[in-house]
Amino acid sequence: MIDRTPVVSVLNGECSDEVVVVYGWVRTARSGKNVSFAEISDGSTPSTLQVVFNRDGFEDLSGLATGACIRVKGKVVRSPGQEQSRELEAVELEIVGPAGEDFPLQKKKHSLEFLRSMPHLRVRTNTFGAVFRMSHHLSLAIHRFFDENGFYFIHAPLITTSDAEGAGESFQVTSMPLDRIKVSDGRVDYSEDYFRRKAFLTVSAQLEAEPMALAMGKVYTFGPTFRADPSDTRFHTAEFWMIEPEMAFFDLDDDIALIERFVKYTASYLREKCGEDIGFFSRFYEKELENRYRMLIEGDFARISYSEAIELMQGSGRDFETAPQWGCDIATEYERFLADEHFGSPVFVTDYPASIKPFYMRLNDDGRTVACTDLLFPQVGEIVGGSQREERSDVLRSRALECGIDIEDYSWYFDIRKWGTAPHAGFGLGFERLLMYFTGMENIRDVIPFPRSKGRML
C-alpha cells in the first residue's frame, strides 16, 4: 500500500509539523540561487501545494518540470506567502513520471477551444479539475435527493427498439458486417442480425421507466443517452447523461413541484460542498454565479401556460426574428425573453399544443394541448422537460396513430394501460446542461470528459 497524504489534508491543517509523503503533478516550477519551488496538484482540491527544495539537499532538480508526476517527502510548515496557509519543506524527491519540454500545457492559461483538442490532458488544468469535481458532487446530490424522497434507482437498457422522442435521430446498432448487408426488394434483411430487427442506442429511458413506476411507485434512471443530432451548437453533443424519474399517482402539478424541489436541493448541495470551486468559476467565468445559486435556492419559480406566453410575447412590442404564433415551438429567443427579461427567474411553461409534443403526453380536456412543462433558466433556456403521461389506453392509441407510431412496435408500452393503468408523470433533465448552469461554463463539450459530436470523437 502506497504511503500517501492528499494535498487537501495538508492544506486543511490536518498534518501540521508532520513529515508526510505527497504525490502529485507539477503545475509550475521555478528555481532560485539557493531554493527551488514547485506547485503541485493531486486533484483532491482546487488549490495547489507549494513544495520548497533547498538546493543544498538536492543536486539535480532537472526533472522538476511542468507536467511531471512526482513523489515528495517533507515536513509540513506554515507558509509565509499569502496564497497558501501551509507548504512542504522537501527532504526527498522521486520523479515518478517525467515530462519534457514538449508537454503541451506549459503556459498557465490556454483557451477552452485549444484545451478541447486534448481532453486527455485538459483535466490537469484548474478549470477542468473544478468542472469534474463539481460533476462528482452533482451526481451524488442527484442520488441523495431521490433516495431521501423514496425513489428506487433502476438501470434502463442502452439498446432499444424505440425512439421515445420520435425525432428519428437514433444511432442504429447492428451485428451485421456493414459491407455485406443483405438487401431484398430494397429492404434490409434483418434475419441474420443479432436481434433480428432494427435496434438503436437509447435516446431516453422514459418508456422503460414507466412500467417500473407502475409497479414500484417512484423510480429514476440516471445514465447515458445518445442522439445522432446534426446540430453543432454549444448545447448539443451525441452522448450525454439524463436524469429521468417516473412517478405513479402524480399529476402535472406534482411533477412541477418535484422538479423545483430537485433543482433547489442540488443547488444547495453544491453550494455546501463546492464553495471553493464555485468561487473559482465566479472569478474567471461567470461573475454572477453566486447570485445564480442564491436565486435558485431562495427565489420562487414562475409559471405560465404556453398560450399565455404566446399572448404575452405578441403584446410585448418586441421585434422577434420569428413572430410568435400559437402552434409554434418555444424558440431560443422566446426562452430568453421569458426567463431573462420578463420574469428574471426560472419559469415553467406548461400545456403546449399536442401537435408539437410526443404521443405519450396526456391530452388536456380542451383537446388541443397536453399536460406538460418545460423549465426555462435565465441565460441557458430549457433545462427540464416533463409531463403527465397519457394513462387512458384509447386516447393513447389515437394519439399514437396521429403521430404515425407503429402500435405493434410499442405493444408492451400499451399493455401497461391495458392492465392496471394509473395516473403517472415524469421528467427528463440533461445532466451536463445542469452542470453548465452550476459552473457557468458555456459549452457542453467543456463539462463532458470526452465529448462526442458530429464528425469528432475527441
Buried (B, 14 or more C-beta within 10 A) or exposed (E): EEEEBBBBBBBBEBBEEEBBBBBBBBBBBEEEEEEBBBBBBBBBBBBBBBBBBEEEEBEEBEBBBBBBBBBBBBBBEEBEEEEBBBBBBBBEBEBEEBBEEEBBBEEEEBEBEEBBEBBEBBBBBBBBBBBBBBBEBBBBBBBEBBEEBEBEBBEBEBEBBBBBBBEEBBBEBBEBEEEEEEEEEEEEEBEEBEEEEBBBBBBBBBBBBBBBBBEBBBBBBBBEBBBBBEEEEEBBBBBBBBBBBBBBEBBBBBBBEBBBEBBBBBBBBBBEBBEEBBBBBBEEBBEEBBEBBEBBBEEEBBBBBBBEBBBBBBEEEBEEEEEBEEEBEBBEBBBBBBBBEBBEBBBBBBBBBBEEBBBBBBBBEEEBBBBBBBBBBBBBBBBBBBBBBBBBBEBBBBBBEEBEBEEEBBEEBBEBBEEEBEBBBBBBBBBBBBBBBBBBBBBBBBBBEEBBBEEEEE
